[in-house]
Amino acid sequence: MVFVMVHKNRKNGFTVVEISIACMVFVLLMGGAYGVFTGVSKSFQRSTKSLGMQNEMRNGLNFIREEMQRASYKCVIKINGNDIDESKYFSLCKSKEIDGSSNKRLAKWYICKPFVESSGVVFTCTLDIADNKIYYTKKATEGSDATETEYDNKVVMTQIGKIKFSTEEYVAGSSNQGALINMETFAVNSTSGQADLTVSAQTGAKIEVKVVEEI
């Protein structure tokens, strides 16, 4: 009887080659997962920035529109009639498109409350753009009113790339009867290594005093 002895040289476990292959597969899987995670993270960050910029512009334009629509003439109420000063009209910049890096006045107008005896007030309002920001100033220049909030270079919007204006008359050929001022702003956020993120918003302000493009 012949006995055949079989010797197994392999021990339980993995060979160096198997471990190396497993490590390579793991690295590849992790690399792919990291790439997906990075892409999703960047997309989320851009979406968050875009939403934040849009909210800021929307709130800023709503604020500007409400202040512009309060534009009015100075009125002194008298027993024998009212004295209206139409020299306090709405002044708008001549340029239809202004770069955000400009240092320029965009508009000037007056918010007036009728003068009756000792009461009454005139607020001089200005809207300016400089260093990609829009500033609003509102100061009482005649009389006073403690119930009104005054502003001194209040930052209304930031990261402004450009702003556009256009006007429409209420009545064709009659600019003295007011106008609709359309505004459109473009904000730009530049991040290193990424494409510029640009968002826009627009609104219209109904002005009930004379509008002159003269600034």
C-alpha positions in Angstrom: 0.0 0.0 0.0 1.4 3.3 -1.1 0.6 6.5 0.9 0.8 9.8 -0.9 1.7 12.7 1.3 0.4 16.1 0.1 2.0 19.1 1.8 0.0 22.4 1.6 2.4 25.3 1.6 -0.3 28.0 1.7 -1.4 29.1 5.1 -4.9 30.5 6.0 -5.1 34.3 5.1 -4.5 36.6 2.1 -1.5 36.8 -0.1 0.4 40.1 -0.6 -1.0 40.3 -4.1 -4.6 40.0 -2.9 -4.1 42.6 -0.3 -2.5 45.0 -2.8 -5.4 44.5 -5.2 -7.9 45.1 -2.4 -6.1 48.3 -1.4 -6.1 49.6 -4.9 -9.8 48.9 -5.3 -10.5 50.6 -2.0 -8.5 53.7 -3.0 -10.3 53.9 -6.3 -13.7 53.7 -4.6 -12.7 56.3 -2.0 -11.4 58.6 -4.7 -14.6 58.3 -6.7 -16.7 58.9 -3.6 -14.6 62.0 -2.7 -15.0 63.4 -6.2 -18.8 63.0 -5.9 -18.8 64.5 -2.5 -16.7 67.5 -3.5 -18.9 68.1 -6.6 -22.1 68.0 -4.5 -20.5 70.2 -1.8 -19.5 72.9 -4.4 -22.9 72.8 -6.0 -24.6 73.2 -2.6 -22.3 76.1 -1.7 -23.0 77.9 -5.1 -26.7 77.4 -4.6 -26.5 78.8 -1.1 -24.5 81.8 -2.3 -26.9 82.4 -5.2 -29.9 82.3 -2.9 -28.3 84.6 -0.4 -27.3 87.1 -3.2 -30.8 87.0 -4.7 -32.4 87.6 -1.3 -30.2 90.6 -0.6 -30.9 92.1 -4.0 -34.6 91.5 -3.7 -34.8 93.1 -0.3 -32.6 96.0 -1.4 -34.6 96.7 -4.5 -37.9 96.5 -2.5 -36.5 99.0 0.0 -35.3 101.4 -2.8 -38.6 101.1 -4.6 -40.6 101.9 -1.5 -38.5 105.0 -0.8 -38.5 106.2 -4.4 -42.3 105.9 -4.6 -42.6 108.3 -1.6 -41.0 111.1 -3.8 -43.2 114.2 -3.5 -43.2 118.0 -3.9 -42.9 120.4 -1.0 -46.3 121.7 -0.2 -47.2 124.6 2.1 -50.9 124.5 3.0 -52.4 128.0 3.3 -55.9 129.3 4.0 -56.2 130.7 0.5 -54.7 127.7 -1.3 -51.6 125.4 -1.4 -48.2 126.5 -2.4 -46.4 123.6 -4.2 -42.7 123.8 -5.0 -42.2 121.7 -8.1 -38.5 122.4 -8.2 -38.0 119.4 -5.9 -38.5 116.9 -8.7 -36.9 113.5 -9.2 -33.4 113.5 -10.7 -32.1 110.3 -12.3 -28.7 109.5 -13.8 -28.4 109.9 -17.6 -26.5 106.6 -18.0 -28.7 103.6 -18.7 -26.1 101.1 -17.4 -23.7 101.8 -14.6 -20.7 99.6 -13.7 -20.6 98.5 -10.0 -17.0 99.8 -9.6 -18.1 103.3 -10.6 -18.3 106.1 -8.1 -21.5 107.8 -9.2 -24.8 109.3 -8.0 -27.7 107.3 -9.3 -30.7 109.3 -8.2 -31.8 112.2 -6.0 -35.4 112.9 -4.8 -37.4 114.5 -2.0 -39.8 113.0 0.5 -42.0 115.8 1.7 -44.7 116.1 4.3 -47.1 119.1 4.0 -46.2 122.2 5.9 -49.0 123.4 8.1 -48.1 126.2 10.5 -45.0 124.9 12.4 -45.2 121.3 11.2 -43.9 119.8 8.0 -40.6 118.3 6.7 -38.5 117.8 3.6 -36.1 114.9 3.4 -33.4 115.0 0.7 -32.7 111.4 -0.5 -29.8 110.2 -2.6 -28.8 106.9 -4.1 -25.1 106.3 -4.9 -23.0 103.5 -6.2 -19.3 103.0 -5.2 -17.0 100.0 -4.8 -19.7 97.6 -6.0 -22.1 98.7 -3.2 -25.3 100.8 -3.4 -25.7 103.4 -0.7 -28.8 105.3 0.4 -28.9 108.6 2.3 -32.0 110.3 3.7 -31.6 113.5 5.7 -34.1 116.1 6.9 -33.1 119.4 5.2 -36.2 121.4 6.1 -38.3 120.9 9.3 -38.1 117.7 11.3 -40.1 114.6 12.0 -39.1 112.3 14.8 -41.3 109.4 13.4 -39.2 109.1 10.3 -35.9 107.1 10.1 -33.0 109.0 8.6 -30.1 107.2 6.9 -26.5 108.2 6.3 -24.9 106.1 3.6 -26.9 103.0 4.4 -25.5 100.0 2.5 -28.5 98.6 0.6 -26.8 96.1 -1.7 -23.3 94.6 -2.1 -21.3 92.7 -4.8 -23.0 94.8 -7.5 -21.5 94.1 -10.9 -23.8 96.6 -12.7 -27.2 98.3 -12.5 -29.5 99.2 -15.3 -32.2 101.9 -15.5 -35.1 102.6 -17.9 -38.1 105.0 -17.6 -41.6 104.9 -19.0 -44.0 107.9 -19.0 -47.5 107.5 -17.6 -48.8 109.7 -20.3 -47.0 109.7 -23.6 -45.2 113.1 -24.2 -45.9 114.3 -20.6 -42.9 113.7 -18.3 -44.3 116.1 -15.8 -46.9 113.6 -14.7 -44.5 111.2 -13.3 -42.9 108.0 -14.7 -42.2 104.4 -14.0 -38.5 103.8 -13.2 -37.3 100.2 -14.0 -34.2 99.0 -12.2 -32.3 95.8 -12.8 -29.2 94.8 -10.7 -26.6 92.2 -11.4 -24.5 90.8 -8.5 -21.2 88.9 -9.0 -19.5 86.7 -6.5 -15.9 85.7 -7.5 -14.4 82.6 -5.8 -10.9 81.4 -6.5 -10.9 78.4 -8.7 -14.5 78.7 -9.6 -16.5 80.4 -12.3 -18.0 83.7 -11.3 -21.5 83.4 -9.9 -23.9 86.0 -11.3 -27.5 86.6 -10.3 -29.9 89.4 -11.2 -33.1 91.0 -9.9 -35.4 93.8 -11.1 -38.2 96.0 -10.0 -40.2 99.1 -11.0 -40.9 102.2 -9.0 -44.0 104.4 -9.8 -42.9 108.0 -9.3 -45.6 110.6 -9.1 -43.4 113.7 -9.6 -41.5 115.0 -12.6 -38.5 112.7 -13.5 -35.5 114.3 -15.2 -32.5 112.4 -16.4 -29.8 114.9 -15.6 -27.2 113.5 -13.2 
